[in-house]
Amino acid sequence: MNEISKNSSPFYSVLKRELIRMTSRRLYLGVCVILPLFTVFFMVTIFGTGQMENIPIGIVDLDQTATSRNISRTVATVPTFKVTEYYSDMESARKATQQKIIYGYLVIPHNFESDVMAGRQSTLAYYYHYALLSVGTEIYGAFESLLQTLALGPIVTEAVALGVGEEQITTFLVPVNTQSHPLYNSSLDYSIYLTNPFFFVLFQVLILLTTVYVVGSEIKFRTADKWLEAANMNMFTAIVGKLLPYTIIYCIIGIFANYIIFGVMDIPFSSGFLPLNLTTILFIIATQAFGVFLFSLFPAIGIIMSVVSMVASLGATLSGVTFPVPFMYPAVYYASFLFPVRHFVEINQNLLYGNYGFAYTWQNVSILFLFPLVTLLMLPHLKNAILSHKYEDID
């Protein structure tokens, strides 16, 4: 029996055929190389210094005294704020906040200076836009820190005038000292905990769409029969040979992204590059398998591309980056296990924030391995759908 030469191997035939298809259209260069690289560049630059600064706010000064003007100048020195407007009434400031011209405003009431000098209680009120959670939280924290200092000012001044020592004043005004120690992100830098997961959330969108397109285009352009013939009618060989070039390209880009994020940007992480890169490769393979699985359910490219776009968007929410998944509704929590990016984020957080060991991530790793295995069960259905030709006319 003669040995099968490399050139006549079904796997090699499918691989060679796909490489010719890839290099024949610029679309593949865009979705496989340019868009992922742009995503890397976008995510490493989007957060700037990593902290929110110069958020537009306004001041409503109803007192118009030396004290109120001094407060306005103090507010303007806070890096978080950029005082862009001074309003004569609260209604104008409220409308500007609703229109997002500004994101908050401070109100200095009538007779504020005279009340402070007379020892009467007076209130400095601030309002902020909280529909945007992160912006609202930043403004809230900055106003709280600033106004706490301003509120203690008159008391300190009066106590010093009475001859009370600074040590006694501090003990009296702040009897309990608090210390804040943000773990793993002491500088409260947004880029440290958002850049890496957000990149891979966007990356999985590109991987899913590309996988569905390259498989679905065979049916759409009625070339699926030739594809299967090249694979000697073996669906496993057809899928692996077709997707392998994309797997290699995406793995290279994923490893490159890890190097840029953790090497060039110097974002701290607890593990070495090897576990991060191995997790990245496993995630890419699992995501491709997920794409093939979704396409196998209903192999009509026009419809399934829309479905995959929706699923990829859900993956962004269910990854647990912006809201802890265990605290969502139980049905949503259990549904999140169907998304590879959810398990990737869990593994990565373990590697980045402590590297607690395989005991804490073995379930997530096992589920990522399950995605290709489950997809294998769908390949006979995909093969029958291709041979039936009934999905070729569905747009």
C-alpha positions in Angstrom: 0.0 0.0 0.0 1.5 3.3 -1.1 2.0 6.0 1.5 -0.1 9.1 1.0 2.1 12.0 0.0 1.9 15.3 1.8 0.5 17.0 -1.3 -2.4 14.5 -1.5 -3.3 14.6 2.2 -6.9 15.8 2.7 -5.8 18.0 5.6 -3.1 19.6 3.6 -5.5 20.1 0.6 -8.0 21.9 2.8 -5.3 24.0 4.5 -3.8 25.0 1.1 -7.2 25.8 -0.3 -8.0 28.0 2.7 -4.7 29.8 2.5 -5.4 30.6 -1.2 -8.9 31.9 -0.2 -7.4 34.0 2.6 -4.9 35.7 0.4 -7.3 36.3 -2.5 -9.4 38.9 -0.6 -8.5 41.9 1.4 -11.4 41.3 3.7 -9.4 38.5 5.5 -6.4 40.8 6.1 -8.7 43.3 7.7 -10.6 41.0 10.0 -7.7 38.8 10.9 -4.9 41.3 11.3 -5.8 45.0 11.0 -8.9 45.0 13.2 -7.3 42.9 16.1 -4.2 45.1 16.0 -6.4 48.2 16.0 -8.2 46.8 19.0 -5.0 46.3 20.9 -3.9 49.9 20.1 -7.4 51.2 21.0 -7.5 49.4 24.4 -4.0 50.4 25.5 -4.7 54.1 24.8 -8.4 54.6 25.6 -7.9 55.1 29.3 -5.2 57.7 29.0 -3.6 58.3 32.4 -5.9 55.6 33.9 -7.8 58.1 36.0 -10.7 60.5 35.2 -9.6 64.1 35.1 -11.1 67.4 34.0 -14.7 66.2 34.3 -16.8 69.3 33.4 -18.8 70.7 36.3 -20.5 74.0 37.2 -20.8 76.2 40.2 -23.9 78.0 41.3 -22.7 80.8 43.6 -25.8 82.4 45.2 -23.7 84.1 47.9 -21.2 86.1 45.9 -18.9 86.8 48.8 -15.1 86.4 49.4 -15.8 83.0 51.1 -17.8 81.7 48.2 -15.2 82.8 45.7 -12.5 81.1 47.7 -14.5 77.9 47.7 -14.9 78.2 43.9 -11.2 78.6 43.5 -10.6 75.5 45.7 -13.0 73.4 43.6 -11.1 74.5 40.5 -7.8 73.1 41.9 -9.2 69.5 42.2 -7.7 67.4 39.3 -10.9 65.5 38.9 -12.9 68.6 38.1 -12.8 71.2 35.4 -15.1 74.1 36.2 -16.5 75.1 32.8 -19.5 77.2 33.8 -20.8 79.5 36.6 -24.6 79.6 36.9 -26.8 82.3 38.4 -29.6 79.8 39.4 -30.0 76.1 40.1 -32.4 75.5 37.2 -29.9 76.4 34.6 -27.3 74.1 36.2 -29.8 71.3 36.4 -30.7 71.5 32.7 -27.0 71.6 31.8 -26.5 68.4 33.8 -29.4 66.7 32.2 -28.0 67.6 28.7 -24.5 66.4 29.8 -23.0 69.8 29.1 -21.7 69.4 32.7 -21.7 66.2 34.9 -22.3 67.9 38.2 -22.5 71.2 40.0 -21.9 72.7 43.5 -24.5 75.1 45.1 -23.2 77.8 47.5 -26.5 79.1 49.1 -27.5 82.7 50.0 -26.0 84.1 53.2 -23.4 81.3 53.4 -20.6 83.5 54.6 -22.7 85.2 57.2 -24.0 81.9 58.5 -20.5 80.5 58.8 -19.2 83.6 60.6 -22.2 83.5 63.0 -21.7 79.9 63.8 -25.0 78.9 62.2 -25.5 75.7 60.3 -25.1 76.0 56.6 -25.2 73.5 53.8 -23.1 73.1 50.6 -25.1 71.0 48.2 -23.8 69.2 45.2 -25.6 67.4 42.4 -24.2 65.0 39.8 -25.1 62.9 36.8 -25.3 59.3 38.1 -26.7 57.6 35.0 -23.1 57.2 34.0 -22.0 55.1 36.9 -18.2 55.5 36.7 -18.3 59.3 36.1 -20.9 59.7 38.9 -18.7 57.7 41.3 -15.7 59.8 40.5 -17.5 63.1 41.0 -19.1 61.8 44.2 -15.8 60.8 45.7 -14.1 64.1 44.7 -16.9 66.2 46.1 -17.0 64.2 49.4 -13.2 64.6 50.0 -13.3 68.3 49.1 -16.3 69.3 51.1 -15.2 67.4 54.2 -12.0 69.5 54.2 -14.1 72.7 53.6 -16.5 71.8 56.4 -13.7 71.5 58.9 -12.0 74.8 57.9 -14.1 77.2 60.1 -13.9 74.9 63.1 -10.1 74.7 62.8 -9.7 78.4 62.4 -11.8 79.1 65.5 -10.1 76.5 67.6 -6.6 77.9 66.7 -7.8 81.4 67.6 -8.8 80.0 71.0 -5.3 78.6 71.5 -6.1 74.9 71.0 -3.1 72.9 69.7 -3.2 71.2 66.2 -2.8 67.8 67.8 -5.9 68.3 70.0 -7.9 69.7 67.1 -7.1 66.6 64.9 -8.0 64.2 67.8 -11.3 66.0 68.4 -12.4 66.4 64.8 -11.2 63.0 63.5 -11.3 60.7 66.5 -11.1 57.6 64.2 -8.5 57.5 61.4 -9.3 55.4 58.4 -6.8 53.9 56.0 -7.6 52.8 52.5 -5.6 50.0 50.8 -7.0 49.1 47.4 -5.7 45.6 46.7 -4.0 44.9 43.3 -4.7 48.5 42.1 -3.4 51.0 44.7 -3.4 53.9 42.2 -7.1 53.2 41.3 -6.0 53.1 37.7 -8.9 52.1 35.3 -6.5 50.6 32.8 -5.2 48.1 35.3 -8.4 46.2 35.6 -10.2 47.0 32.4 -7.6 47.0 29.5 -7.0 43.2 29.5 -10.6 41.9 29.8 -12.0 44.5 27.5 -9.5 43.7 24.8 -10.4 40.0 24.9 -14.1 40.8 25.0 -13.7 42.7 21.7 -11.4 40.0 20.4 -14.0 37.3 21.0 -16.4 39.3 18.9 -14.0 39.3 15.9 -13.1 35.6 16.4 -16.8 34.5 16.5 -17.8 36.6 13.4 -14.7 35.5 11.4 -15.3 31.8 12.3 -18.9 31.9 11.2 -18.1 33.8 8.1 -15.3 31.6 6.8 -17.4 28.5 7.4 -20.7 30.0 6.2 -19.2 31.5 3.0 -18.7 28.0 1.7 -22.5 27.5 1.8 -23.3 31.1 0.7 -21.1 30.9 -2.4 -22.0 27.2 -3.1 -18.4 26.0 -2.8 -19.1 23.7 0.2 -19.1 20.5 -2.0 -15.5 21.3 -3.2 -14.5 22.0 0.4 -15.7 18.6 1.5 -14.2 16.9 -1.5 -10.8 18.4 -0.6 -11.3 17.0 2.9 -12.2 13.5 1.5 -15.7 14.0 3.0 -14.3 14.1 6.5 -16.0 17.0 8.4 -13.4 17.1 11.2 -10.6 17.5 8.7 -12.6 20.1 6.8 -13.2 22.3 9.9 -9.7 21.9 11.4 -7.9 22.5 8.1 -10.1 25.6 7.4 -9.8 27.2 10.8 -6.1 26.4 11.6 -4.7 29.5 9.8 -7.0 31.8 11.7 -6.2 30.0 14.9 -2.5 30.6 14.4 -3.0 34.3 13.5 -5.2 34.9 16.4 -2.9 33.2 18.8 0.0 35.3 17.7 -2.1 38.5 18.1 -3.4 37.3 21.5 0.2 36.7 22.7 1.3 40.0 21.3 -1.5 41.7 23.1 -0.4 40.1 26.4 3.1 41.4 25.8 1.9 45.0 25.1 -0.5 45.1 28.0 1.7 43.5 30.7 5.1 44.2 29.2 5.0 47.6 27.5 2.2 49.1 29.6 3.7 47.4 32.7 0.3 46.4 34.2 1.0 44.3 37.3 0.2 40.6 37.2 1.0 37.7 39.6 1.8 34.9 37.2 4.4 34.6 34.4 3.6 35.0 30.7 3.4 31.3 30.0 0.1 30.7 31.9 -1.4 33.9 30.4 -0.4 32.8 26.9 -1.6 29.2 27.3 -5.0 30.5 28.7 -5.2 32.9 25.7 -4.6 30.0 23.2 -7.2 27.8 24.9 -9.7 30.7 24.9 -9.2 31.3 21.1 -9.7 27.6 20.3 -12.8 27.4 22.6 -14.3 30.6 21.0 -13.7 29.2 17.5 -15.4 26.0 18.5 -18.3 28.0 20.0 -18.7 29.8 16.6 -18.8 26.5 14.7 -21.3 25.1 17.2 -23.6 28.1 16.8 -23.3 27.9 13.0 -24.1 24.2 13.0 -27.4 24.8 14.8 -28.7 26.7 11.8 -26.2 27.0 8.9 -27.6 30.1 7.2 -24.9 32.8 7.2 -27.2 35.8 6.9 -29.2 34.8 10.0 -26.5 33.3 12.1 -24.2 36.3 11.7 -26.8 38.4 13.4 -27.3 35.8 16.1 -23.5 35.6 16.7 -23.3 39.4 17.0 -26.0 39.3 19.7 -24.3 36.4 21.5 -20.9 38.1 21.4 -22.5 41.3 22.9 -24.0 39.2 25.7 -20.6 37.7 26.3 -19.3 41.2 27.1 -22.0 41.6 29.8 -21.8 38.1 31.2 -18.0 38.1 31.4 -18.3 39.7 34.8 -16.0 42.6 34.1 -18.5 45.4 34.8 -20.9 43.6 37.2 -20.3 40.4 39.3 -22.1 37.6 37.5 -22.9 35.6 40.7 -25.1 38.5 41.8 -27.2 38.5 38.6 -30.5 36.6 38.4 -29.9 32.8 38.8 -31.0 32.1 35.2 -28.5 34.7 33.8 -25.8 33.4 36.1 -26.1 29.9 34.8 -26.4 31.1 31.2 -23.1 32.8 31.6 -21.3 29.4 31.7 -22.2 29.0 28.0 -19.8 31.8 27.0 -16.0 31.1 26.7 -15.1 34.7 27.5 -16.7 34.3 31.0 -14.3 31.4 31.9 -11.4 33.2 30.3 -12.0 36.3 32.5 -12.3 34.1 35.6 -9.0 32.3 34.9 -7.2 35.6 34.0 -8.4 37.3 37.2 -6.9 34.5 39.2 -3.6 34.8 37.3 -3.5 38.6 37.5 -4.6 39.2 41.1 -3.0 36.4 43.1 -2.2 33.3 41.1 -4.0 31.2 43.7 -3.4 28.0 41.7 -5.2 25.5 39.5 -7.5 24.5 42.3 -9.4 27.8 41.9 -9.7 27.6 38.1 -9.9 23.9 37.1 -13.7 24.2 36.5 -13.2 27.1 34.1 -10.3 25.4 32.3 -12.3 22.2 32.0 -15.3 24.0 30.5 -13.1 25.7 27.9 -11.8 22.2 26.9 -15.5 21.1 26.6 -16.3 23.6 23.9 -14.4 21.8 21.2 -15.6 18.4 22.4 -19.3 19.4 22.3 -18.7 21.0 18.9 -17.5 17.7 17.5 -21.0 16.3 18.2 -22.5 18.9 15.9 -20.2 18.2 12.9 -22.4 15.4 11.5 -25.4 17.7 11.5 -23.3 20.4 9.8 -22.2 17.9 7.1 -25.8 16.8 6.4 -26.8 20.5 6.2 -24.1 21.1 3.6 -24.9 18.1 1.5 -28.6 18.8 1.6 -28.0 22.3 -0.1 -31.2 23.6 1.6 -29.5 26.5 3.3 -27.8 27.9 0.1 -30.8 30.1 -0.8 -31.4 31.5 2.6 -30.1 35.1 2.9 
